[in-house]
């Protein structure tokens, strides 16, 4: 089991310098990953207009202040991004960090598309083509790709990833099958629960997801939630039993909890003994 934190660069945490400080604190506290939400706007239904920072810019800065944690997004909605730009951003973070970049991908939130008049239909197809382009660019060879949405004929994109490849995690809502079939082709899955207000999957869901994906090698099965401190290992233990290989501590500044959440980050992960 590996342990990371996931948080939105929103509100009090929209200051890039604060995000970099938090990444350094996560590194020092023994977390294995530091992952940011990737949004361009706030859900209008929530009200207000809080400040938001760009995830990949923050991660690039965090790369220079850390030495251990993996750095990435959970998740980047590729259907609203140009894959060649994302590839450049990820490779830059990878080299700044000495090979610690990770890319989480997914369909993204509807409001990130709607408020800018962007297409909501066919996001899955666009995501799949974007992934095909991205992974081809990461190989360091010339790319010739003709799809429905992308036509790419370009020379090699250099430099190549430090460790030969960029790990890609795929987010999706269970029990929808398409995102989990997609995840099986890559390096990990970040599941959420469809039609559930919390979005949290159960341990039984994770067991079913493992069967659906059918990977038992170094594939990342990601569980997430909140613990009270590094000694609060009971909840994490049940996820270990269900086959999770990563625990992501969900942190957020909403409701005036920024200080409390930051203290939780500094306290370190709830490591299950022997895991």
N, C-alpha and C positions, 0 to 999 in steps of 0.2 A: 504494500500500500504506500502511495505517495500522497503528499498533502500540499494543497495550494489554497490561495485566497482568490476570490472573484469579487469585483466591486465596480460601481459605475463612477466615471470621472465627472460627477455631477455636483452641483451645489457647493458645499464647503470643499469638496474634493475636485472641483473644476480647475483649481490652480495647478498648473503643471508641476510647479516646484513642490507642492504638497504631495502629488502623486509620486514624484521621484523620491521624496523622503520616505513615503510609505513602502515603496519597493525596497529601499535600502533597509528599512526596519524588518520587512518580511524576510529578506536575505539573512540578516543578523539573527532573527528569531528561529531560524531553522525550517521555514517553509520551503517546499520544493518548487512551487510555481506561483506566479503573480500574473493574474489575468484580468483584463479590463473589458467592460461592456463596450460595444462599438455602435453608438447611435449618433445621428446628426441633429435630432430634435427631440422634444419632450412630447409625450402623449397629450394632446389637447384636452382629452377627457379628464386628466388629472388636475387641470387648472394651473395657473401660474406659468412663469417663463424662467426657470432656473438656468444659470450658466452651465455649459457643457464643454468639456475639452475633447480634443481629437485623440482617440485612443493610440494610434500608431505613432504620433508625434511624442506622446508621453512615454510610450514604451522605448522609443529610441533614446530618449533622455535617461530613462531608467536603466538602460543597458550599460551606461557609463558609470552608474552608481552601485552596481550589483556584481556579484561574481559567481553565484550559485543558482538562483532561481531561474526556471524557464519563464519566458516572457511571451505573452500572446493575448489574443482576443477570444472571448467566449460571449457572442460569436460575431464575426464580420458577415453582414449580408451581401454576398457577392453579386446578387442580382441588381444591386444599385451601385456597383463599383465596376470600373474597368479592370479586368484581370491583370493587364500588363502593369498598371499603376500599383495594384496590391502586391504583385510579385516584386517590384522594385522596393516597396516599403518593407516587406518581410525580409528580403535579402539584406537590406541595409541594417535592420535590427539584428539579424543573424550575425553579421560580421562585426557590428559594434559590440555584441555580447559574447563573441567567441563561440558561436554555435548554439545559442540558447533560445532561438525563436521557435514559436509554435503558432500555427494558424488554426483558429476555430472558425467554422463556417456554418451558415444556416440560411433559412429563407428571410429572416428578419421580421421586424414588427411592421404591421400594415401602415401605421401612421408615418413611419420614416419615408414611405413612398407617397402616400396620399397627399400630404400637405405640399409636396413639390410637383404634383401632377404626374408622377411616374407610374408606369404600368404595374398593376398588381397581378395580372394574369401571367401564366407560364413561368412563374418564378423558379419552379423546380427545374424546368428545362434549361433556363438561362444559367442557373446554378451549376447544373451538370456540365454545360459547355464551358463555363468559366473555370471549373475545376480541371477540365481537360486541357485548357489553354495554360493554366497556372502550372500544372504538373509538368507539362512539356517545356515550359520556360525554365523551370527549376533544374532540368537535366543539363542545361548548358549547351544544348545543340540547337541547330536551326529548327524553326517551328513552321510547319505547313498544316493548317487546320481550316477546314471549311465546314461550318455548321449552319444552322438556321439563323443564329443570332450573331455569331462571330466568324470572321474570315481573317485569319492571321497567317501572314507569310513574312517571317522576320528572321534576321540573323540571330546567332546565339545571344542570350542574355547572360552577361557575366558581371560579377563573379558567380560561381556556383555556390550552393550552400556549404557551410564550413564542414558539416559532417556528412555531406553527400546528398542529403534530403532534408526537407522541412516536414516535421510531423503535422498531420492534418487531422483535426477532430471535427466530427460532424454533429451538429445539434438537430434535434427533431422531437416531435410530440408523439408519444406513445399513446395508443397502439397503431398510429398511421404507419404503414409499412415502408413507403417510399424512402423516408430519410434514413431508416435503419438498413435498408438494402444499399443505400448510398454509403452509409458509414462503413459497412463491411468491406468496401473497396479501399478504405484508407486506414488510419492509424488509431482512431478512437471514436467514442460516441458520448455525447453530452445530452442525456435524455430529459425531457420534460413531459408532464402528463397533459394530454389533450382534454379539453372540457373540464378542467379542474381549476378553481380559483387560485390555489396555491401554486399549481404547476409542478408540484413535487411528486415524483414517482415513488412507489413503495419498493420494499425489498423483493416482494413477489414479482413486481413489474420488472425489476432488474434481472431476476432469474429468467423470466420469459424473454427479455431482450437478449440475454446471452445465448439462449437457444436460437432465437431468430437470426442473430448475426453469425453464430457458429465459429467464432474465432477464439482460440485459447492460447495464442502465442504471446507476443508482447503488446497486444491490443489493449487500449485504455478504456476501461468501463468506468465512467465518471459518476460519482454520487455527490450530492451537494446538500447543504443544510447549515444549521447553526449549532455551535456548542458553547457552553458557558466558560470553558477554559481548557488548558492543556490536560487537566486531569479528568475531563469529561469524555471518557473513551467508550462508554457503554453504547451510545447511539452509533458510533463509528464501527464498533465491533460487529454489530449486526449486518452492516454493509459489507464488511470483510467476508462474513459468512455467506452473503448473497453473491459474492464474486466481484465486488467493486475493486478496482486497482488504484483509483484516485479518490480522495475526498477533497472537495472544494468547500471551504468555509465561505458562506455568503455574507458579505458585509455591505452596509449601505448607510448613507448619512440621513435618510429620511426620518422625520419625526424627532429631530434633534439628537439623533443617536451617533453622530459622527465621532464624538470624543470616546464614547463607550466602545464603538466598533474599532477605533484605532488602538485602544488599550488591549482589545482582544487580539488584534494582529500582533502587537508587540509581545504578547504572552506566549505565542508559539502554538504549534499544531497539537491536536489531541492524539498523539501517536499510540496506537494499540501495541502493547508489549509484544516484541518479536515480529512486528510488522513494519 
